[in-house]
């Protein structure tokens, strides 16, 4: 098992009452005394076998946020890197994300560019809950229709997030049972007692009778921040009826601790559940509106994480602020149903580990003894909890080939007492040799799209394990690889006019086995006859988030801004271009200056109109920049190469967006200098 995060936290400091001043946002500073909330025997103090977990929500701001600053954030927002440093330095047993983990909509690219560089450093031990922002489809990086159903969230976390369409699951850490729920009821099939989630929760609680239980989800039932919602009351009732101990939520970007209470908000020191609001992951702060009943401690100006030490029959908590901040809160509470049995079982003996195959390790040990009775065993691999076992053997079917593992086992009784560790059994799994190459890719074709581009396509290969990608050869020399079993196209843009080329492809797998080459495809590029044509937009306008229903189609200006968000849309008709398009360059006349410039992105939906477009009905903007202008002075033309937007000789829509919070104005097609699209083409 894992040691505590900081050994200095054991002892009296964990058990002391907290007395001091707590910032209450607009409420002000008032003295708060956190009373002693339970007694504990010496056996309940933190031992090396007691895991420590960390939790927070409302974490990573959007990469397009003006305060993102390359991930370094500002003083009061985008602090996800600094809260993640707490986790990286502490090395907890697990991290619980409490929802709204990535703003603005949890788009997959946003996760990679923001969350992934901060909290993503502990992704391997993270158990996330989904928030409401993860279900949005507009407003930030990668926020589009493809993100419906929190697709970016489930894609990023994979199996750790539970089944897509549900987002609820459970697991054990130490002797505790942990439950992650989805408070976005409409997206999870409901939250009521007869909903799929409610039925699942009731069954999960019935089949897991652990001495201590923790549940967490995003939207709280109780909060002083104004964002509480009754949609999770059924969760509370089921947990209360089954003697759960602790609930964690976020949604309000504050820290708040409540006394143990019933689902109706009545103090209950016997069976009540304690709730923590930990919306302090780094995105930004919100304030308190009205102090809720049974609220004990509140803070609205400190980012940080809540650490929980999970003892067999109790838990310690401590709020750990980001570096340089001083607010904290700590204490201890015993789990429900105290017991007089404080004697742990004896340690399992003679643990052995045998590699049955490259992916399976069989474990066996001698039975432990206990004064009342052994309830079961916990198996750990490399110090991380792996599984529970009712008998004295276990088969680990999740092992990887050619990997060394160290296993230990612990016995526990019905009172939650845990034995000392068994001996450590080390084992190395054998390598899993793969010497079989993929099949030969078939049907290779080559098409000279222009004098400077050849498009290749072929049929997918197969492999006994899996195709990892393809290698493209020109004249017998490798010029590129594609990644993935279905990556069966490639565009060669390094060709010369009036030249014949011969191509082949082969498939390869993860073991480095290459198939024989495909049949060759020969292509001759045409002679170069590059020409240009200059087009004015058929429509241009801008949209303003501060005036979401306003239309600006008749304005002599188009604009971009980062705060509030202002985007410009332009539409060009390329049907008059008499050849294959090879390049696109946007020219726009700036009437104000900018030290950063603007970016141009694709707009896939061409149905918008100049006279009808508003912020409320604007089609989504692509996630990737086609190009950026760089800095420019006022009353000067600006130029951006946008050749990556070439999609044929039809209608092309594009958007201009700001790079920082500086407002920039340009001449529209109704203005004195019309925008232009310079189109290069091969006739």
PAMAR-158054 format. One line per 8 residues: their letters; for each residue x, y, z of C-alpha. Coordinates in nm, 3 decimals. Layout:
<rs>
A	X:Y:Z ~ ...
</rs>
This chain:
<rs>
XXXXXXXX	0.000:0.000:0.000 ~ 0.092:0.365:-0.037 ~ 0.246:0.577:0.236 ~ 0.075:0.902:0.336 ~ 0.136:1.209:0.122 ~ 0.331:1.378:0.396 ~ 0.434:1.195:0.710 ~ 0.415:1.516:0.909
XXXXXXXX	0.038:1.504:0.869 ~ 0.003:1.209:1.104 ~ -0.057:1.266:1.470 ~ -0.227:1.546:1.655 ~ -0.240:1.799:1.370 ~ -0.478:1.575:1.172 ~ -0.706:1.542:1.473 ~ -0.706:1.900:1.598
XXXXXXXX	-1.009:2.125:1.574 ~ -0.959:2.404:1.321 ~ -1.000:2.757:1.451 ~ -0.934:3.068:1.245 ~ -1.061:3.306:0.983 ~ -1.219:3.186:0.662 ~ -1.281:3.405:0.359 ~ -1.649:3.404:0.267
XXXXXXXX	-1.632:3.588:-0.067 ~ -1.875:3.877:-0.052 ~ -1.981:3.772:0.300 ~ -1.644:3.878:0.441 ~ -1.415:3.740:0.708 ~ -1.576:3.572:1.008 ~ -1.430:3.347:1.276 ~ -1.505:2.979:1.220
XXXXXXXX	-1.449:2.696:1.466 ~ -1.452:2.343:1.328 ~ -1.547:2.124:1.624 ~ -1.402:1.781:1.685 ~ -1.615:1.552:1.474 ~ -1.538:1.210:1.615 ~ -1.308:1.003:1.826 ~ -1.069:0.740:1.701
XXXXXXXX	-0.849:0.478:1.853 ~ -0.477:0.465:1.794 ~ -0.534:0.192:1.536 ~ -0.729:0.440:1.323 ~ -0.441:0.685:1.291 ~ -0.268:0.690:0.951 ~ -0.060:0.381:0.888 ~ 0.157:0.311:0.584
XXXXXXXX	-0.123:0.087:0.454 ~ -0.385:0.365:0.455 ~ -0.421:0.517:0.105 ~ -0.440:0.891:0.048 ~ -0.648:1.030:-0.238 ~ -0.689:1.384:-0.373 ~ -0.994:1.553:-0.528 ~ -1.107:1.876:-0.694
XXXXXXXX	-1.324:1.990:-0.984 ~ -1.362:2.293:-1.215 ~ -1.006:2.249:-1.328 ~ -0.853:2.345:-1.662 ~ -0.944:2.658:-1.858 ~ -0.982:2.660:-2.235 ~ -0.659:2.701:-2.435 ~ -0.827:2.992:-2.615
XXXXXXXX	-0.897:3.170:-2.284 ~ -0.717:3.505:-2.277 ~ -0.566:3.410:-1.938 ~ -0.437:3.069:-2.050 ~ -0.091:3.214:-2.115 ~ 0.061:2.899:-2.260 ~ -0.065:2.701:-1.961 ~ 0.094:2.934:-1.705
XXXXXXXX	-0.236:3.108:-1.626 ~ -0.305:3.438:-1.453 ~ -0.314:3.524:-1.082 ~ -0.683:3.438:-1.035 ~ -0.766:3.199:-1.319 ~ -0.623:2.917:-1.531 ~ -0.427:2.785:-1.231 ~ -0.456:2.417:-1.330
XXXXXXXX	-0.078:2.377:-1.359 ~ -0.024:2.489:-1.000 ~ -0.291:2.266:-0.848 ~ -0.158:1.974:-1.051 ~ 0.188:2.036:-0.902 ~ 0.036:1.939:-0.565 ~ -0.067:1.603:-0.710 ~ 0.260:1.535:-0.891
XXXXXXXX	0.466:1.613:-0.581 ~ 0.237:1.417:-0.348 ~ 0.195:1.096:-0.550 ~ -0.149:1.001:-0.412 ~ -0.308:0.659:-0.450 ~ -0.581:0.809:-0.669 ~ -0.711:1.140:-0.805 ~ -1.085:1.210:-0.817
XXXXXXXX	-1.188:1.472:-1.078 ~ -1.520:1.628:-0.971 ~ -1.645:1.749:-1.312 ~ -1.598:2.047:-1.542 ~ -1.249:1.908:-1.570 ~ -1.181:2.091:-1.898 ~ -1.340:2.414:-2.014 ~ -1.508:2.541:-2.214
XXXXXXXX	-1.681:2.227:-2.342 ~ -1.440:1.944:-2.269 ~ -1.338:1.922:-2.634 ~ -1.078:1.654:-2.702 ~ -0.822:1.902:-2.835 ~ -0.877:2.123:-2.530 ~ -0.806:1.823:-2.304 ~ -0.481:1.760:-2.490
XXXXXXXX	-0.370:2.125:-2.488 ~ -0.468:2.226:-2.131 ~ -0.576:1.948:-1.893 ~ -0.329:1.703:-2.047 ~ -0.031:1.930:-1.970 ~ -0.135:1.976:-1.606 ~ -0.365:1.725:-1.437 ~ -0.304:1.488:-1.724
XXXXXXXX	0.033:1.416:-1.565 ~ -0.156:1.197:-1.313 ~ -0.408:1.061:-1.565 ~ -0.305:0.700:-1.493 ~ -0.443:0.724:-1.138 ~ -0.741:0.949:-1.216 ~ -1.105:0.847:-1.171 ~ -1.310:1.129:-1.330
XXXXXXXX	-1.670:1.243:-1.285 ~ -1.828:1.428:-1.576 ~ -1.951:1.789:-1.542 ~ -2.206:1.995:-1.730 ~ -1.946:2.178:-1.940 ~ -1.819:1.852:-2.087 ~ -2.154:1.816:-2.267 ~ -2.143:2.156:-2.444
XXXXXXXX	-2.093:2.175:-2.821 ~ -1.999:2.543:-2.868 ~ -1.798:2.819:-2.708 ~ -1.435:2.704:-2.704 ~ -1.162:2.477:-2.839 ~ -1.298:2.174:-3.028 ~ -1.650:2.274:-2.925 ~ -1.868:2.147:-3.207
XXXXXXXX	-2.135:1.892:-3.287 ~ -1.878:1.613:-3.270 ~ -1.854:1.676:-2.894 ~ -2.217:1.575:-2.835 ~ -2.258:1.333:-2.547 ~ -1.932:1.455:-2.387 ~ -1.740:1.277:-2.664 ~ -1.415:1.464:-2.592
XXXXXXXX	-1.430:1.367:-2.223 ~ -1.496:0.998:-2.287 ~ -1.239:0.988:-2.568 ~ -0.971:1.144:-2.347 ~ -1.027:0.934:-2.033 ~ -1.130:0.615:-2.210 ~ -1.246:0.326:-1.990 ~ -1.156:0.521:-1.674
XXXXXXXX	-1.464:0.744:-1.731 ~ -1.713:0.458:-1.741 ~ -1.938:0.372:-2.033 ~ -2.023:0.658:-2.270 ~ -2.388:0.747:-2.229 ~ -2.367:0.661:-1.859 ~ -2.061:0.812:-1.690 ~ -2.118:0.630:-1.361
XXXXXXXX	-1.912:0.347:-1.213 ~ -1.759:0.229:-0.886 ~ -1.438:0.080:-0.747 ~ -1.255:0.014:-0.421 ~ -0.954:0.194:-0.275 ~ -0.815:0.022:0.032 ~ -1.116:-0.089:0.235 ~ -1.335:0.193:0.100
XXXXXXXX	-1.600:0.167:-0.170 ~ -1.593:0.466:-0.408 ~ -1.881:0.562:-0.640 ~ -1.863:0.809:-0.931 ~ -2.204:0.938:-1.050 ~ -2.333:1.158:-1.335 ~ -2.536:1.460:-1.220 ~ -2.614:1.563:-1.581
XXXXXXXX	-2.936:1.368:-1.553 ~ -3.070:1.424:-1.903 ~ -2.748:1.295:-2.056 ~ -2.726:0.990:-1.828 ~ -3.080:0.860:-1.874 ~ -3.206:1.022:-1.554 ~ -3.115:1.044:-1.185 ~ -3.438:0.923:-1.025
XXXXXXXX	-3.482:0.601:-0.832 ~ -3.634:0.424:-1.136 ~ -3.381:0.558:-1.386 ~ -3.102:0.327:-1.511 ~ -2.853:0.522:-1.297 ~ -3.075:0.507:-0.987 ~ -3.130:0.133:-1.026 ~ -2.758:0.079:-1.082
XXXXXXXX	-2.670:0.280:-0.769 ~ -2.916:0.087:-0.554 ~ -2.773:-0.245:-0.675 ~ -2.415:-0.124:-0.634 ~ -2.477:-0.023:-0.272 ~ -2.654:-0.351:-0.205 ~ -2.366:-0.559:-0.338 ~ -2.085:-0.353:-0.177
XXXXXXXX	-2.113:-0.353:0.200 ~ -1.780:-0.190:0.272 ~ -1.743:-0.033:0.614 ~ -1.683:0.313:0.457 ~ -1.836:0.456:0.137 ~ -1.761:0.775:-0.060 ~ -1.957:0.907:-0.359 ~ -1.885:1.201:-0.588
XXXXXXXX	-2.044:1.390:-0.875 ~ -2.037:1.742:-1.015 ~ -2.355:1.935:-0.923 ~ -2.411:1.954:-0.544 ~ -2.735:1.918:-0.348 ~ -2.615:2.172:-0.090 ~ -2.400:2.481:-0.153 ~ -2.368:2.843:-0.045
XXXXXXXX	-2.255:2.944:-0.394 ~ -2.596:2.956:-0.560 ~ -2.551:2.658:-0.795 ~ -2.700:2.377:-0.585 ~ -2.964:2.160:-0.753 ~ -3.214:1.902:-0.627 ~ -3.143:1.665:-0.916 ~ -2.908:1.458:-0.697
XXXXXXXX	-3.147:1.417:-0.402 ~ -3.222:1.058:-0.503 ~ -2.848:0.986:-0.494 ~ -2.835:1.130:-0.143 ~ -3.133:0.927:-0.024 ~ -2.994:0.598:-0.155 ~ -2.654:0.672:-0.005 ~ -2.807:0.779:0.327
XXXXXXXX	-3.024:0.465:0.340 ~ -2.712:0.255:0.290 ~ -2.497:0.432:0.554 ~ -2.262:0.611:0.314 ~ -2.018:0.850:0.479 ~ -1.889:1.115:0.241 ~ -1.998:1.307:-0.072 ~ -1.774:1.529:-0.289
XXXXXXXX	-1.903:1.779:-0.548 ~ -1.790:2.097:-0.726 ~ -1.979:2.324:-0.974 ~ -1.941:2.628:-0.746 ~ -1.577:2.735:-0.783 ~ -1.527:2.748:-0.407 ~ -1.431:2.532:-0.111 ~ -1.703:2.448:0.141
XXXXXXXX	-1.742:2.187:0.415 ~ -2.080:2.086:0.554 ~ -2.170:1.911:0.878 ~ -2.314:1.560:0.851 ~ -2.679:1.590:0.746 ~ -2.974:1.409:0.593 ~ -3.089:1.444:0.231 ~ -3.342:1.702:0.352
XXXXXXXX	-3.068:1.915:0.512 ~ -3.126:1.822:0.877 ~ -2.822:1.782:1.103 ~ -2.763:1.414:1.177 ~ -2.456:1.321:1.379 ~ -2.544:0.952:1.374 ~ -2.604:0.859:1.011 ~ -2.569:1.192:0.833
XXXXXXXX	-2.342:1.235:0.530 ~ -2.074:1.503:0.517 ~ -2.051:1.696:0.188 ~ -1.748:1.887:0.057 ~ -1.760:2.136:-0.233 ~ -1.416:2.137:-0.395 ~ -1.451:2.350:-0.710 ~ -1.095:2.474:-0.660
XXXXXXXX	-0.910:2.290:-0.937 ~ -0.787:2.608:-1.105 ~ -1.034:2.742:-1.364 ~ -1.147:3.056:-1.178 ~ -1.322:3.169:-0.859 ~ -1.690:3.229:-0.793 ~ -1.843:3.383:-0.481 ~ -2.088:3.288:-0.208
XXXXXXXX	-2.448:3.406:-0.236 ~ -2.621:3.297:0.087 ~ -2.467:3.081:0.358 ~ -2.644:2.744:0.346 ~ -2.763:2.564:0.656 ~ -2.504:2.335:0.816 ~ -2.216:2.498:0.627 ~ -1.911:2.487:0.854
XXXXXXXX	-1.617:2.624:0.656 ~ -1.604:2.828:0.333 ~ -1.335:2.985:0.118 ~ -1.369:3.160:-0.220 ~ -1.017:3.279:-0.303 ~ -0.787:2.974:-0.288 ~ -0.713:2.711:-0.550 ~ -0.606:2.370:-0.424
XXXXXXXX	-0.709:2.008:-0.368 ~ -0.876:1.811:-0.090 ~ -0.664:1.526:0.044 ~ -0.841:1.235:0.212 ~ -0.666:0.964:0.411 ~ -0.888:0.655:0.396 ~ -0.853:0.459:0.719 ~ -1.039:0.128:0.761
XXXXXXXX	-1.302:0.291:0.987 ~ -1.251:0.667:0.947 ~ -1.106:0.936:0.726 ~ -0.884:1.242:0.766 ~ -0.927:1.545:0.543 ~ -0.699:1.836:0.465 ~ -0.741:2.109:0.206 ~ -0.399:2.169:0.048
XXXXXXXX	-0.366:2.512:-0.122 ~ -0.151:2.590:-0.424 ~ 0.202:2.706:-0.344 ~ 0.212:3.049:-0.182 ~ -0.141:3.036:-0.036 ~ -0.223:2.976:0.331 ~ -0.588:2.875:0.364 ~ -0.640:2.518:0.481
XXXXXXXX	-0.900:2.306:0.659 ~ -0.849:1.968:0.827 ~ -1.015:1.717:1.055 ~ -1.125:1.358:1.104 ~ -1.456:1.173:1.099 ~ -1.529:0.810:1.184 ~ -1.733:0.603:0.942 ~ -2.085:0.491:1.034
XXXXXXXX	-2.142:0.177:1.238 ~ -1.842:0.182:1.472 ~ -1.720:-0.152:1.598 ~ -1.548:-0.281:1.908 ~ -1.329:-0.508:1.694 ~ -0.996:-0.331:1.655 ~ -0.773:-0.637:1.610 ~ -0.647:-0.687:1.254
XXXXXXXX	-0.598:-1.030:1.097 ~ -0.253:-1.182:1.073 ~ -0.050:-1.118:0.759 ~ -0.099:-1.357:0.465 ~ 0.210:-1.581:0.440 ~ 0.405:-1.756:0.166 ~ 0.277:-1.542:-0.121 ~ 0.393:-1.681:-0.455
XXXXXXXX	0.357:-1.537:-0.806 ~ 0.380:-1.748:-1.122 ~ 0.374:-1.614:-1.479 ~ 0.121:-1.844:-1.647 ~ 0.151:-1.657:-1.978 ~ 0.279:-1.323:-2.109 ~ -0.046:-1.162:-1.987 ~ -0.141:-1.363:-1.677
XXXXXXXX	0.015:-1.403:-1.331 ~ -0.125:-1.656:-1.081 ~ -0.097:-1.572:-0.708 ~ -0.141:-1.797:-0.406 ~ -0.082:-1.751:-0.030 ~ -0.147:-1.910:0.307 ~ -0.464:-1.809:0.492 ~ -0.462:-1.540:0.760
XXXXXXXX	-0.629:-1.575:1.100 ~ -0.847:-1.328:1.294 ~ -1.009:-1.314:1.638 ~ -1.354:-1.278:1.476 ~ -1.299:-1.394:1.121 ~ -1.119:-1.300:0.797 ~ -1.359:-1.133:0.552 ~ -1.128:-1.135:0.251
XXXXXXXX	-0.801:-1.023:0.097 ~ -0.675:-0.719:-0.095 ~ -0.414:-0.774:-0.368 ~ -0.171:-0.497:-0.463 ~ 0.058:-0.480:-0.766 ~ 0.363:-0.252:-0.744 ~ 0.199:-0.085:-0.443 ~ -0.128:-0.008:-0.624
XXXXXXXX	-0.457:-0.178:-0.536 ~ -0.543:-0.443:-0.793 ~ -0.837:-0.651:-0.671 ~ -1.022:-0.810:-0.378 ~ -1.023:-1.186:-0.332 ~ -1.248:-1.404:-0.119 ~ -1.005:-1.698:-0.124 ~ -0.627:-1.744:-0.095
XXXXXXXX	-0.557:-1.721:-0.468 ~ -0.598:-1.471:-0.749 ~ -0.518:-1.457:-1.121 ~ -0.403:-1.123:-1.260 ~ -0.514:-1.123:-1.624 ~ -0.412:-0.760:-1.682 ~ -0.036:-0.817:-1.683 ~ 0.174:-0.702:-1.979
XXXXXXXX	0.438:-0.910:-2.159 ~ 0.805:-0.874:-2.062 ~ 0.723:-0.678:-1.744 ~ 0.841:-0.723:-1.385 ~ 0.581:-0.691:-1.108 ~ 0.588:-0.704:-0.728 ~ 0.273:-0.835:-0.557 ~ 0.161:-0.810:-0.193
XXXXXXXX	-0.155:-0.922:-0.017 ~ -0.342:-0.796:0.291 ~ -0.620:-0.962:0.490 ~ -0.914:-0.765:0.630 ~ -1.204:-0.843:0.863 ~ -1.567:-0.728:0.869 ~ -1.477:-0.433:1.094 ~ -1.238:-0.299:0.831
XXXXXXXX	-0.918:-0.386:1.018 ~ -0.632:-0.455:0.777 ~ -0.345:-0.695:0.841 ~ 0.023:-0.621:0.791 ~ 0.147:-0.686:0.439 ~ 0.246:-1.028:0.318 ~ 0.588:-1.090:0.172 ~ 0.642:-0.935:-0.172
XXXXXXXX	0.640:-1.184:-0.458 ~ 0.828:-1.069:-0.767 ~ 0.769:-1.212:-1.114 ~ 0.863:-1.123:-1.473 ~ 0.623:-1.213:-1.749 ~ 0.771:-1.362:-2.067 ~ 0.781:-1.165:-2.391 ~ 0.502:-1.218:-2.640
XXXXXXXX	0.676:-1.265:-2.973 ~ 0.504:-1.142:-3.287 ~ 0.689:-1.243:-3.602 ~ 0.398:-1.248:-3.847 ~ 0.386:-0.953:-4.089 ~ 0.062:-0.793:-4.209 ~ -0.091:-0.884:-4.543 ~ 0.001:-0.692:-4.858
XXXXXXXX	-0.202:-0.372:-4.910 ~ -0.405:-0.400:-5.231 ~ -0.551:-0.176:-5.494 ~ -0.291:0.103:-5.489 ~ -0.392:0.390:-5.717 ~ -0.224:0.722:-5.788 ~ -0.389:1.036:-5.926 ~ -0.205:1.350:-6.042
XXXXXXXX	-0.432:1.616:-5.891 ~ -0.205:1.893:-6.017 ~ 0.150:1.954:-6.135 ~ 0.261:1.959:-5.770 ~ 0.041:1.695:-5.604 ~ -0.023:1.321:-5.637 ~ -0.298:1.155:-5.431 ~ -0.254:0.787:-5.336
XXXXXXXX	-0.513:0.540:-5.204 ~ -0.508:0.169:-5.126 ~ -0.702:-0.109:-4.954 ~ -0.639:-0.187:-4.586 ~ -0.412:-0.473:-4.486 ~ -0.480:-0.723:-4.204 ~ -0.258:-0.857:-3.925 ~ -0.278:-1.127:-3.657
XXXXXXXX	-0.232:-0.860:-3.384 ~ -0.310:-0.535:-3.558 ~ -0.185:-0.309:-3.838 ~ -0.001:-0.008:-3.694 ~ 0.035:0.187:-4.017 ~ 0.172:0.203:-4.371 ~ 0.497:0.313:-4.537 ~ 0.479:0.497:-4.869
XXXXXXXX	0.767:0.449:-5.115 ~ 0.848:0.657:-5.424 ~ 1.103:0.510:-5.660 ~ 1.187:0.250:-5.393 ~ 1.265:0.514:-5.125 ~ 1.040:0.562:-4.820 ~ 0.891:0.912:-4.825 ~ 0.621:0.892:-4.553
XXXXXXXX	0.431:0.676:-4.308 ~ 0.065:0.684:-4.208 ~ -0.060:0.585:-3.864 ~ -0.345:0.345:-3.796 ~ -0.499:0.045:-3.972 ~ -0.741:0.263:-4.172 ~ -0.493:0.535:-4.275 ~ -0.502:0.426:-4.639
XXXXXXXX	-0.453:0.756:-4.822 ~ -0.160:0.993:-4.871 ~ -0.097:1.313:-5.069 ~ 0.254:1.362:-5.208 ~ 0.305:1.738:-5.247 ~ 0.678:1.718:-5.319 ~ 0.642:1.617:-5.685 ~ 0.759:1.820:-5.986
XXXXXXXX	0.566:1.901:-6.306 ~ 0.593:1.675:-6.614 ~ 0.752:1.390:-6.417 ~ 0.668:1.019:-6.390 ~ 0.674:0.860:-6.044 ~ 0.635:0.499:-5.928 ~ 0.482:0.431:-5.587 ~ 0.443:0.128:-5.362
XXXXXXXX	0.319:0.089:-5.004 ~ 0.366:-0.172:-4.735 ~ 0.190:-0.233:-4.401 ~ 0.366:-0.269:-4.065 ~ 0.261:-0.378:-3.715 ~ 0.366:-0.270:-3.367 ~ 0.637:-0.537:-3.357 ~ 0.804:-0.382:-3.662
XXXXXXXX	0.705:-0.655:-3.908 ~ 0.657:-0.517:-4.261 ~ 0.445:-0.676:-4.533 ~ 0.581:-0.728:-4.884 ~ 0.531:-0.417:-5.101 ~ 0.208:-0.361:-5.285 ~ 0.180:-0.366:-5.661 ~ 0.332:-0.049:-5.807
XXXXXXXX	0.130:0.249:-5.931 ~ 0.288:0.488:-6.183 ~ 0.171:0.849:-6.221 ~ 0.285:1.130:-6.453 ~ 0.225:1.484:-6.334 ~ 0.101:1.741:-6.586 ~ 0.300:2.042:-6.701 ~ 0.288:2.341:-6.473
XXXXXXXX	0.040:2.612:-6.573 ~ -0.018:2.799:-6.248 ~ -0.245:3.104:-6.262 ~ -0.430:3.319:-6.009 ~ -0.771:3.478:-5.979 ~ -0.884:3.728:-5.716 ~ -1.233:3.698:-5.565 ~ -1.433:3.923:-5.334
XXXXXXXX	-1.660:3.766:-5.072 ~ -2.024:3.701:-5.155 ~ -2.104:3.760:-4.788 ~ -1.923:3.889:-4.481 ~ -2.032:3.992:-4.131 ~ -1.934:3.954:-3.767 ~ -2.098:3.809:-3.453 ~ -2.067:3.944:-3.099
XXXXXXXX	-2.115:3.733:-2.783 ~ -2.209:4.049:-2.593 ~ -2.500:4.107:-2.836 ~ -2.594:3.749:-2.927 ~ -2.908:3.831:-3.126 ~ -2.766:4.126:-3.324 ~ -2.688:4.104:-3.698 ~ -2.408:4.319:-3.846
XXXXXXXX	-2.439:4.225:-4.213 ~ -2.469:4.581:-4.340 ~ -2.171:4.713:-4.143 ~ -1.875:4.859:-4.329 ~ -1.653:4.674:-4.082 ~ -1.580:4.319:-3.980 ~ -1.426:4.268:-3.636 ~ -1.250:4.022:-3.405
XXXXXXXX	-1.204:4.038:-3.028 ~ -1.113:3.803:-2.744 ~ -1.316:3.966:-2.465 ~ -1.604:3.967:-2.529 ~ -1.572:3.709:-2.807 ~ -1.623:3.858:-3.153 ~ -1.571:3.654:-3.473 ~ -1.596:3.748:-3.841
XXXXXXXX	-1.740:3.519:-4.110 ~ -1.659:3.542:-4.484 ~ -1.800:3.340:-4.773 ~ -1.643:3.304:-5.120 ~ -1.783:3.138:-5.434 ~ -1.499:2.949:-5.607 ~ -1.715:2.801:-5.883 ~ -1.570:3.047:-6.136
XXXXXXXX	-1.211:2.922:-6.089 ~ -1.128:2.751:-6.423 ~ -0.896:2.480:-6.297 ~ -0.770:2.279:-5.999 ~ -0.712:2.505:-5.699 ~ -0.359:2.483:-5.557 ~ -0.337:2.777:-5.315 ~ -0.552:3.025:-5.122
XXXXXXXX	-0.445:3.361:-4.976 ~ -0.681:3.587:-4.777 ~ -0.622:3.965:-4.797 ~ -0.810:4.184:-4.549 ~ -0.756:4.558:-4.493 ~ -0.704:4.641:-4.123 ~ -0.834:4.977:-3.997 ~ -0.679:4.924:-3.649
XXXXXXXX	-0.345:4.782:-3.534 ~ -0.258:4.461:-3.349 ~ 0.058:4.327:-3.189 ~ -0.060:3.966:-3.220 ~ -0.285:3.963:-3.524 ~ -0.566:3.722:-3.597 ~ -0.615:3.360:-3.701 ~ -0.824:3.210:-3.981
XXXXXXXX	-1.019:2.886:-3.937 ~ -1.255:2.675:-4.145 ~ -1.635:2.692:-4.128 ~ -1.789:2.372:-4.266 ~ -2.149:2.497:-4.280 ~ -2.213:2.730:-4.577 ~ -2.586:2.785:-4.516 ~ -2.543:3.108:-4.315
XXXXXXXX	-2.640:3.440:-4.470 ~ -2.496:3.787:-4.433 ~ -2.830:3.936:-4.330 ~ -2.927:3.655:-4.093 ~ -2.611:3.555:-3.904 ~ -2.600:3.621:-3.528 ~ -2.405:3.479:-3.235 ~ -2.705:3.262:-3.149
XXXXXXXX	-2.728:3.086:-3.488 ~ -2.368:3.097:-3.610 ~ -2.231:2.765:-3.743 ~ -1.935:2.610:-3.556 ~ -1.582:2.726:-3.629 ~ -1.306:2.470:-3.682 ~ -1.061:2.388:-3.403 ~ -0.734:2.432:-3.599
XXXXXXXX	-0.581:2.750:-3.737 ~ -0.539:2.751:-4.115 ~ -0.299:3.043:-4.072 ~ -0.222:3.358:-3.872 ~ -0.155:3.712:-3.985 ~ 0.107:3.820:-3.733 ~ 0.132:4.182:-3.611 ~ 0.031:4.477:-3.829
XXXXXXXX	-0.021:4.853:-3.816 ~ -0.349:5.038:-3.866 ~ -0.471:5.116:-4.220 ~ -0.265:4.845:-4.383 ~ -0.352:4.529:-4.579 ~ -0.300:4.197:-4.400 ~ -0.234:3.860:-4.562 ~ -0.287:3.501:-4.441
XXXXXXXX	-0.211:3.187:-4.642 ~ -0.505:2.948:-4.598 ~ -0.429:2.679:-4.855 ~ -0.516:2.407:-4.603 ~ -0.884:2.509:-4.650 ~ -0.890:2.397:-5.015 ~ -1.194:2.172:-5.062 ~ -1.273:2.200:-5.430
XXXXXXXX	-1.430:2.463:-5.654 ~ -1.746:2.525:-5.455 ~ -1.849:2.763:-5.179 ~ -1.587:2.828:-4.910 ~ -1.671:2.974:-4.568 ~ -1.404:3.081:-4.321 ~ -1.382:3.266:-3.992 ~ -1.143:3.522:-3.848
XXXXXXXX	-1.082:3.502:-3.471 ~ -0.870:3.706:-3.231 ~ -0.547:3.575:-3.080 ~ -0.564:3.790:-2.766 ~ -0.812:4.031:-2.606 ~ -0.729:4.322:-2.840 ~ -1.025:4.433:-3.053 ~ -0.939:4.465:-3.425
XXXXXXXX	-1.147:4.620:-3.705 ~ -1.123:4.557:-4.081 ~ -1.295:4.691:-4.390 ~ -1.586:4.471:-4.498 ~ -1.719:4.418:-4.851 ~ -1.947:4.716:-4.778 ~ -1.639:4.919:-4.680 ~ -1.384:5.112:-4.883
XXXXXXXX	-1.140:4.820:-4.931 ~ -1.312:4.486:-4.986 ~ -1.161:4.159:-4.857 ~ -1.003:3.942:-5.124 ~ -0.925:3.575:-5.173 ~ -0.635:3.520:-5.412 ~ -0.682:3.174:-5.565 ~ -0.394:2.991:-5.728
XXX	-0.502:2.721:-5.974 ~ -0.370:2.480:-6.234 ~ -0.554:2.512:-6.565
</rs>
